[in-house]
Amino acid sequence: MKRPKLHKVILTPFLILTIILLNSLPVFAGSGGELPTPWMTLPFVILLLMIATGPLFYAHFWHHNYGKIAALLGLITGSYYIFVLHDTTTLIHAGEEYFSFIGLLTPLFIASGGILIRIHKKATPMLNSAILIIGAFLANLMATTGASMLLIRPFMKINKGRLKPYHIIFFIFVVSNIGGVLTPIGDPPLFLGFLKGVPFFWTLTHLWHFWIIGVGLVVVVFFIIDSRNKDGEDDSTEMSGKLEFVGLKSLIYILATVGCIFLDPAVITSGPLHDILKTIKGYTFHLFGLREILFFAIAFVAYKTSNKEAMKENDFNFEPILEVAYLFIGIFLTMQPALSLIGNFAATNGDKLDVNTFYWATGALSGVLDNAPTYLNFLSAALGKFGVSFPVPHDLIASGAEGFRYLEAISVAAVFFGAMTYIGNAPNFMVKSIAEQNGVEMPAFAQYAVKYSIPILVPIFVIVWFIL
């Protein structure tokens, strides 16, 4: 099997971003402080509109130029911060977040591509629903990205002959988003909350009923829709019922990636490793940290030692992760003005915002912005409302305490609403890309929201809100 070139997925995006950021450092050394003008949200709005309309109305142009467009719009925003606001700190933080973001996704994507699952059973609504629920469990152990990349291919294969776009969309709803609300491993916002002082098992202890409601209701709707799909029912091919695994050694790389997530002095609070991590974190290498270097080292080893049979049968290629890597360069840069304005509003008006506002605002913005910084902005505002700051005081979020319902609302909204759009969470884009490579005609950005996420998810999220 001729393998794709690894450097395209790792090096090219970071060369672009590193040039933008490192070239900014000699120009100004300030951290700014001035708020951006609302007009500077336009590059972000333009990028969202092009993501929504490009595949639908000018697919050829978009497919060949989306990376350049994202980089150009990001460069416009970056230049504004450098030359107008004299603020390089915001850009450096955006670069660090992006590097960590794509660094985590890459080894999970590659390692999962090296694991082949053969399910020798005919697809049924019950079996499909079971796979979604299993994926929702796994999302909390190996992140939504790892679970999505591990299961999407076998999920599509067993539905061959009856595979429809709704199969992929419900997979995104459950496995790529809602399922990951139980642990900080599941979704980046929850891990950031963990680093900021939220106890590791707080989400499992306090959000399990929302997991049951969210996953349960979505799977029930899926089961009803899938029961009406009669395609492929006349297939007389007999199945053995066996379950086969090829390339299970790649699980080691997934576990190693998850383990590296916790390499932080805020997590490992004592001992020699804490001192080493604290020293490394104190260096000003801007984009480079021990954890991220390990992520890419794991990705490289996983790629070089992966099972060839598994990767070939999985039709493994880098296009899904490349699409995420290039588009999110633009997204991470162009969303900074919006995040600054939102964060300032939340901080200055926190005393006027109640649990309802925090739930719907966090959710709505997590669907179109990166949900991790959105989560942090509103968590910071909620703490400010009670006159405290990071790290999160444990007595504030204990059951019955003042901040308990606020943290519930922010956590659930950030994770659940990531399913509202393709850009709400990184696995959404990768699952979509893999499906399209396998001949599934996925709905465009706006169609996804209008036809699926709004009519299906919003009523369920209203029920969650009512319980809150």
Buried (B, 14 or more C-beta within 10 A) or exposed (E): EEBEEBEBBBEBBBEBBBEBBBEBBEEBEEEBEEBBEEEBBBBBEBBBEBBBBBBEEEEEEBEEBBBEBBBEBBBBBBEBBBEEBBBBBBBBBBBBBBBBBBBBBBBBBBBBBBBBBBBEEBBBBEBBBEBBBBBBBBBBBBBBBBBBBBBBBBBBBBBEEBBBBBBBBBBBBBBBBBBBBBBBBBBBBBBBBBBBBBBBEBBBEBBEEBBEBBBBBBBEBBBEBBEEBEEBEEEEEEEEEEEEEBBEBBBBBBBBBBEBBBBBBBBBEEEEEBEBBBEBBEEEEBBBBBBBBBBBEBBBBBBEEBBEEBBEBBEBBBBBBBBBBBBBBBBBBBBBBBBBBBBBBBBEEBEEBEBEBBBBBBBBBBBBBBBBBBBBBBBBBBBBBBEBEEEBBEEBBBEEBEBBBBBBBBBBBBBBBBBBBBBBBBBBBBBBBBBBEBEBEBBBBBEBBEBBBEEBBBEBBEEBBEEB
